[in-house]
């Protein structure tokens, strides 16, 4: 029975980014061990994935001495478990996981790239973060960017030799669960609960943003655009996600507006994202950097019209004015215009959403993605035989 160790920095990434992958591999006859820092999601993911979990106390910030300690813990874990494959996801887990796996003698070391922090970092951090990516890629035997545009960026920056780089399937890290993000499978009680949280007025236009409420995700841009728009009194902005003021804080004034403005509703993270998508009129994804955003696949599967920034990852999914609207990153005036356009041209926007829906259904079904990943694992094992 081949053994796979799957690593992310925090357990919520195992839950959200890789949902179902570990159980699929277990059902396919693999021994699977999940690794991440501690967190409240661990009990849930071990039950859902039917696989054990091992805690390595990673941090998400730059902590050199603690990182060396985690590197040592990973090395000892790999020497004990003797996995056939170590597969990492997220920057810190990738860097430490690939280095430790190399020194522990693990022959197959795969790192999935789903966006790189240095792409949007300030000058003080950019050089260090770029070096960290190069180290990660150098210790990996194969690097999997989860979109074509991310692959082009990695190669253009000369971060790794092209022979190491591979895109699995059509892109994405995990596809989209078409059983969950499906208007036919929604539960009435969850729809009612979502509606009660938002309390939309009659004919109010519901604008949805999904993701961490941090500067990097363009939350400041979205809030400024919404509040300066002509439709603010006829709409509500629903922000589904949690603040991370310790890691990537948003401006204090924007924070107060999110908390106090009667037309902005902030909701902590929930497992019922599909139900909020079902009662919204449009999704806005204003992120400054991405790899291949799951939220766009999910909105597409829910036939929810999309407005998004024209960055790497987003433009792999959305085609401007053919399957959604795109704007230059950080341009609040263009976001404002797009919101006002979407409010007036609802039939046009729904037509774009329908175009994207058919494409996503055909190319990004999670079941197909899991099968593609399994094929890649076996390709590596056969190459080692």
C-alpha positions as CSV (number, residue, x, y, z in Angstrom):
1,X,0.0,0.0,0.0
2,X,1.7,3.3,-1.1
3,X,1.9,6.0,1.5
4,X,1.1,9.7,0.9
5,X,1.7,12.6,3.3
6,X,-0.4,15.7,2.4
7,X,0.7,19.0,4.1
8,X,-0.7,22.5,4.5
9,X,0.3,25.2,6.9
10,X,-3.1,25.4,8.7
11,X,-5.9,22.8,8.9
12,X,-8.5,25.0,7.3
13,X,-6.6,24.7,4.1
14,X,-7.0,20.9,4.3
15,X,-10.7,21.4,4.9
16,X,-11.4,24.1,2.2
17,X,-8.7,23.8,-0.4
18,X,-8.2,20.0,-0.5
19,X,-11.6,18.8,0.6
20,X,-12.2,15.2,-0.4
21,X,-8.8,14.5,-1.8
22,X,-7.4,12.5,1.1
23,X,-10.5,10.3,1.3
24,X,-10.4,9.7,-2.4
25,X,-6.8,8.5,-2.2
26,X,-7.6,6.4,0.8
27,X,-10.5,4.7,-1.0
28,X,-8.1,4.2,-3.9
29,X,-5.9,2.1,-1.7
30,X,-3.4,4.6,-0.3
31,X,-2.3,5.1,3.3
32,X,-2.8,8.9,3.9
33,X,-1.5,11.1,6.6
34,X,-2.5,14.8,6.9
35,X,-0.1,17.3,8.4
36,X,-0.7,20.9,9.5
37,X,-0.6,23.2,12.5
38,X,-3.2,22.8,15.2
39,X,-6.7,24.2,14.8
40,X,-10.3,23.6,15.5
41,X,-10.9,22.0,12.1
42,X,-8.8,18.9,12.8
43,X,-11.5,16.7,14.3
44,X,-13.8,17.5,11.4
45,X,-11.3,16.8,8.7
46,X,-10.1,13.5,10.2
47,X,-13.7,12.3,10.3
48,X,-14.6,13.5,6.8
49,X,-11.3,12.4,5.2
50,X,-11.1,9.2,7.2
51,X,-7.4,9.8,7.6
52,X,-5.2,10.5,10.6
53,X,-3.7,14.0,11.2
54,X,-0.3,14.9,12.7
55,X,0.3,18.4,14.2
56,X,3.4,20.4,13.2
57,X,3.2,23.9,14.8
58,X,3.7,25.9,11.7
59,X,3.3,29.7,11.7
60,X,2.1,31.7,8.8
61,X,4.5,34.6,9.4
62,X,8.3,34.7,9.1
63,X,9.7,33.1,12.2
64,X,13.2,31.7,11.4
65,X,14.1,29.9,14.7
66,X,10.6,28.4,15.0
67,X,10.6,27.4,11.4
68,X,13.9,25.5,12.0
69,X,12.2,23.6,14.8
70,X,9.3,22.7,12.6
71,X,11.8,21.6,9.9
72,X,13.4,19.2,12.4
73,X,10.0,17.8,13.4
74,X,9.1,17.2,9.8
75,X,12.4,15.5,9.1
76,X,11.8,13.1,12.1
77,X,8.2,12.5,10.9
78,X,9.3,11.6,7.4
79,X,12.1,9.3,8.6
80,X,9.6,7.5,10.8
81,X,6.7,7.3,8.3
82,X,8.8,6.6,5.1
83,X,6.2,8.0,2.7
84,X,6.3,7.3,-1.0
85,X,5.1,10.8,-1.7
86,X,5.1,14.1,0.2
87,X,2.7,16.6,-1.4
88,X,2.6,20.1,0.0
89,X,0.3,23.1,-0.5
90,X,0.6,26.7,0.8
91,X,4.0,28.6,1.1
92,X,5.3,27.8,4.6
93,X,4.3,24.1,4.4
94,X,5.8,23.9,0.9
95,X,9.2,25.4,1.9
96,X,9.7,23.3,5.1
97,X,8.0,20.2,3.7
98,X,10.1,20.1,0.5
99,X,13.4,20.7,2.4
100,X,12.6,18.1,5.1
101,X,11.4,15.5,2.6
102,X,14.6,15.9,0.5
103,X,16.9,15.4,3.5
104,X,14.8,12.5,4.8
105,X,15.2,10.7,1.6
106,X,11.7,10.9,0.2
107,X,12.0,10.4,-3.5
108,X,8.8,11.9,-4.7
109,X,8.2,15.5,-3.5
110,X,5.4,17.5,-5.1
111,X,4.5,21.1,-4.3
112,X,1.2,22.7,-5.6
113,X,1.4,26.4,-6.2
114,X,-1.8,28.3,-5.6
115,X,-0.6,31.8,-5.6
116,X,2.6,33.3,-4.3
117,X,2.7,36.0,-1.6
118,X,5.7,37.8,-3.1
119,X,3.6,38.7,-6.2
120,X,1.9,41.4,-4.1
121,X,4.5,42.0,-1.4
122,X,6.2,45.3,-0.6
123,X,9.9,45.8,-1.5
124,X,11.1,44.9,2.0
125,X,9.7,41.4,1.9
126,X,9.6,40.7,-1.9
127,X,13.2,39.5,-2.2
128,X,13.0,37.2,0.7
129,X,9.7,35.7,-0.4
130,X,11.1,35.2,-3.9
131,X,14.1,33.3,-2.5
132,X,11.7,31.1,-0.4
133,X,9.8,30.2,-3.5
134,X,13.0,29.3,-5.3
135,X,14.1,27.1,-2.4
136,X,10.8,25.3,-2.3
137,X,10.9,24.6,-6.1
138,X,14.5,23.5,-6.0
139,X,13.8,20.8,-3.3
140,X,10.6,19.6,-5.1
141,X,10.8,16.9,-7.7
142,X,7.8,18.4,-9.4
143,X,6.0,21.7,-9.1
144,X,2.2,22.0,-9.9
145,X,1.0,25.6,-10.6
146,X,-2.7,25.5,-10.5
147,X,-3.3,27.7,-13.5
148,X,-1.7,28.4,-16.9
149,X,-1.0,32.0,-16.2
150,X,0.6,31.2,-12.9
151,X,2.8,28.7,-14.7
152,X,3.8,31.4,-17.3
153,X,4.7,33.7,-14.4
154,X,6.8,31.2,-12.6
155,X,8.7,30.4,-15.8
156,X,9.1,34.1,-16.8
157,X,10.6,34.8,-13.4
158,X,12.9,31.9,-13.9
159,X,12.0,30.4,-10.5
160,X,12.4,26.8,-11.6
161,X,13.4,24.8,-14.7
162,X,10.4,24.2,-17.0
163,X,11.1,20.4,-16.9
164,X,9.8,20.4,-13.3
165,X,6.6,22.2,-14.0
166,X,3.2,20.5,-14.7
167,X,-0.4,21.6,-14.7
168,X,-2.9,18.8,-13.7
169,X,-5.9,18.7,-15.9
170,X,-7.3,22.1,-16.9
171,X,-5.9,23.7,-13.7
172,X,-7.3,24.3,-10.2
173,X,-6.1,22.5,-7.1
174,X,-9.3,20.6,-6.3
175,X,-11.9,21.5,-8.9
176,X,-15.4,22.3,-7.7
177,X,-17.9,20.0,-5.8
178,X,-20.9,20.0,-8.2
179,X,-23.0,18.2,-5.6
180,X,-22.6,21.1,-3.1
181,X,-22.5,24.0,-5.5
182,X,-25.7,23.1,-7.2
183,X,-28.9,25.1,-7.0
184,X,-30.9,21.9,-7.0
185,X,-29.2,20.6,-3.8
186,X,-29.7,23.6,-1.6
187,X,-31.5,23.1,1.8
188,X,-34.4,25.3,2.6
189,X,-33.4,25.9,6.2
190,X,-30.0,27.1,5.3
191,X,-31.5,29.4,2.6
192,X,-33.8,30.9,5.3
193,X,-30.9,31.3,7.7
194,X,-28.8,33.1,5.1
195,X,-31.6,35.4,4.2
196,X,-32.3,36.2,7.9
197,X,-28.6,37.1,8.3
198,X,-28.7,39.5,5.4
199,X,-32.3,40.8,5.8
200,X,-32.5,42.1,2.2
201,X,-35.0,44.8,1.5
202,X,-37.5,44.6,-1.3
203,X,-35.7,44.5,-4.6
204,X,-32.3,45.1,-2.9
205,X,-29.3,44.2,-5.1
206,X,-27.1,41.8,-3.2
207,X,-23.4,42.1,-3.8
208,X,-21.3,39.2,-2.4
209,X,-17.6,39.0,-1.5
210,X,-16.2,35.7,-0.3
211,X,-12.8,35.2,1.3
212,X,-10.5,36.5,4.0
213,X,-11.1,40.2,4.9
214,X,-7.6,41.4,4.2
215,X,-5.9,44.0,2.1
216,X,-4.5,41.4,-0.2
217,X,-8.0,40.2,-1.2
218,X,-9.0,43.7,-2.4
219,X,-11.5,44.3,0.4
220,X,-10.6,47.9,0.8
221,X,-11.1,48.5,-3.0
222,X,-14.5,46.8,-2.9
223,X,-15.8,48.7,0.1
224,X,-14.6,52.1,-1.3
225,X,-16.2,51.3,-4.7
226,X,-19.5,50.2,-3.2
227,X,-19.8,53.2,-0.9
228,X,-19.0,55.6,-3.7
229,X,-21.5,54.0,-6.1
230,X,-24.9,55.3,-7.2
231,X,-26.5,52.1,-6.1
232,X,-25.4,52.0,-2.5
233,X,-29.0,52.9,-1.2
234,X,-30.5,50.2,-3.4
235,X,-28.0,47.4,-2.6
236,X,-26.3,45.5,0.2
237,X,-22.7,44.4,0.3
238,X,-22.3,41.0,2.0
239,X,-18.7,40.1,3.0
240,X,-18.4,36.5,3.9
241,X,-15.1,35.9,5.7
242,X,-13.0,36.7,8.7
243,X,-10.6,39.6,9.5
244,X,-6.9,38.9,9.8
245,X,-5.7,42.2,11.3
246,X,-2.6,40.6,12.7
247,X,-1.4,39.3,9.3
248,X,-2.7,41.5,6.6
249,X,-4.7,44.4,8.2
250,X,-7.1,46.6,6.4
251,X,-7.3,50.3,7.0
252,X,-9.0,51.2,10.3
253,X,-11.5,53.5,8.6
254,X,-12.5,50.7,6.2
255,X,-12.8,48.3,9.2
256,X,-15.2,50.7,10.9
257,X,-17.3,51.1,7.8
258,X,-17.6,47.4,7.4
259,X,-18.6,47.1,11.1
260,X,-21.0,50.1,11.2
261,X,-22.4,50.9,7.8
262,X,-26.1,49.8,7.5
263,X,-25.6,48.6,3.9
264,X,-22.6,46.4,4.7
265,X,-23.1,43.0,6.3
266,X,-20.0,41.0,7.5
267,X,-20.5,37.3,8.2
268,X,-17.9,35.1,9.8
269,X,-16.9,32.1,7.7
270,X,-19.5,29.4,7.2
271,X,-19.8,26.0,5.4
272,X,-22.9,27.2,3.7
273,X,-21.3,29.5,1.1
274,X,-23.5,28.0,-1.7
275,X,-26.7,29.3,0.1
276,X,-25.3,32.9,0.2
277,X,-24.4,32.6,-3.5
278,X,-28.0,31.5,-4.2
279,X,-29.5,34.6,-2.7
280,X,-27.0,37.1,-4.2
281,X,-27.2,39.0,-7.5
282,X,-23.5,39.2,-8.1
283,X,-20.1,38.0,-6.8
284,X,-17.2,40.5,-6.7
285,X,-13.7,39.1,-6.3
286,X,-11.3,42.1,-6.1
287,X,-8.2,40.1,-5.0
288,X,-4.7,41.4,-5.7
289,X,-3.1,38.0,-6.2
290,X,-4.4,34.5,-6.8
291,X,-3.4,31.1,-8.1
292,X,-6.7,29.7,-9.3
293,X,-9.5,30.9,-7.0
294,X,-12.0,28.3,-5.9
295,X,-14.6,31.0,-5.2
296,X,-14.9,31.8,-8.9
297,X,-15.5,28.1,-9.8
298,X,-18.1,27.9,-7.0
299,X,-19.9,31.0,-8.2
300,X,-19.8,29.8,-11.7
301,X,-21.3,26.4,-10.7
302,X,-24.0,28.4,-8.9
303,X,-24.7,30.5,-12.1
304,X,-23.9,33.6,-10.1
305,X,-22.6,36.5,-12.3
306,X,-19.0,37.5,-11.6
307,X,-17.0,40.8,-11.5
308,X,-13.3,40.2,-10.7
309,X,-9.8,41.7,-11.0
310,X,-7.8,40.8,-14.2
311,X,-5.0,39.0,-12.3
312,X,-3.3,35.7,-12.7
313,X,-5.8,33.0,-11.8
314,X,-8.9,35.0,-12.3
315,X,-8.2,35.4,-16.0
316,X,-7.7,31.7,-16.3
317,X,-11.4,31.3,-15.5
318,X,-13.2,34.5,-16.6
319,X,-13.1,35.9,-20.1
320,X,-14.0,39.6,-19.9
321,X,-17.4,40.4,-21.3
322,X,-17.9,36.8,-22.4
323,X,-18.2,35.0,-19.1
324,X,-17.9,37.9,-16.6
325,X,-16.6,41.4,-16.1
326,X,-13.0,42.2,-15.2
327,X,-11.2,45.3,-13.9
328,X,-7.6,46.4,-13.4
329,X,-6.5,45.4,-9.9
330,X,-7.0,48.2,-7.3
331,X,-9.0,50.5,-9.6
332,X,-11.9,51.4,-7.4
333,X,-13.5,53.8,-10.0
334,X,-13.7,50.9,-12.5
335,X,-15.1,48.6,-9.8
336,X,-17.8,51.2,-9.0
337,X,-18.7,51.5,-12.7
338,X,-18.9,47.7,-13.0
339,X,-21.2,47.5,-10.0
340,X,-23.5,50.1,-11.5
341,X,-23.4,48.4,-14.9
342,X,-24.3,45.0,-13.3
343,X,-27.2,46.6,-11.4
344,X,-28.7,47.9,-14.6
345,X,-27.8,45.1,-17.0
346,X,-28.9,42.1,-15.0
347,X,-30.0,40.0,-18.0
348,X,-26.7,40.6,-19.7
349,X,-24.8,39.6,-16.6
350,X,-26.8,36.5,-16.3
351,X,-26.0,35.6,-19.8
352,X,-22.3,35.8,-19.0
353,X,-22.8,33.6,-15.9
354,X,-24.6,31.0,-18.0
355,X,-21.6,30.9,-20.4
356,X,-19.2,30.3,-17.6
357,X,-21.4,27.7,-16.0
358,X,-21.2,25.4,-19.0
359,X,-17.5,25.7,-19.2
360,X,-16.9,25.0,-15.5
361,X,-19.3,22.0,-15.5
362,X,-17.3,20.5,-18.4
363,X,-13.8,21.2,-17.2
364,X,-13.6,21.4,-13.4
365,X,-15.7,18.7,-11.8
366,X,-13.9,17.7,-8.6
367,X,-14.3,14.0,-9.2
368,X,-12.3,14.3,-12.5
369,X,-9.7,16.4,-10.7
370,X,-9.2,13.8,-8.0
371,X,-8.8,11.1,-10.7
372,X,-6.2,13.3,-12.5
373,X,-4.1,13.7,-9.3
374,X,-4.2,10.0,-8.7
375,X,-2.9,9.3,-12.2
376,X,0.0,11.7,-11.6
377,X,0.8,9.9,-8.3
378,X,0.9,6.6,-10.1
379,X,3.0,8.1,-12.9
380,X,5.6,9.0,-10.3
381,X,5.5,5.6,-8.6
382,X,5.9,3.8,-11.9
383,X,8.9,6.1,-12.7
384,X,10.5,5.1,-9.4
385,X,9.9,1.4,-9.9
